[in-house]
Amino acid sequence: MVNPSHRREMAQRANNEFSVAIRISCVAFGISETCYRYQAKLSTENDEIADWLLRLSVAHKRWGFGLCFLYLRNIKGYRWNHKRVYRIYRELELNLRIKPKRRIKRNKPEALSVPEAMNQVWSMDFMSDRWSYLEVTINLKFNLIRCYLTL
């Protein structure tokens, strides 16, 4: 897919080399006449933005676009558009690699031991028996269970 700036250049070349009318070359290459006549306003501010972004990325290696932009906007007081600053940020290829989160490696749990005699393993359990909304009454049952498996 050819972007509009390349199509504009092809239309201009067709107009200059083959003396084709502007309207016909625009229709042939699928662009509007305003796109054909557009002149980009190169600003010296773009160089200043690029300079600031490079300095910030060297000084603060872990900062991404968001922190750099907020620093320029809130601390330095520049009122640049975030889309413009991001376009320059991408052109400078300062995008940080997004690291995937590390998974925690868990050891496999050991198999539960089977009790061999009575009173070797006991289990505890707390159960809520009753809640009262208006007055604070909580009844808890404490269950103590003897675990012994007979085979």
Summary of the structure (lengths in Angstrom):
residues: 151
radius of gyration: 35.3
end to end distance: 73.7
largest distance: 103.7
contacts: 280
relative contact order: 0.08
helix: 43%
strand: 14%
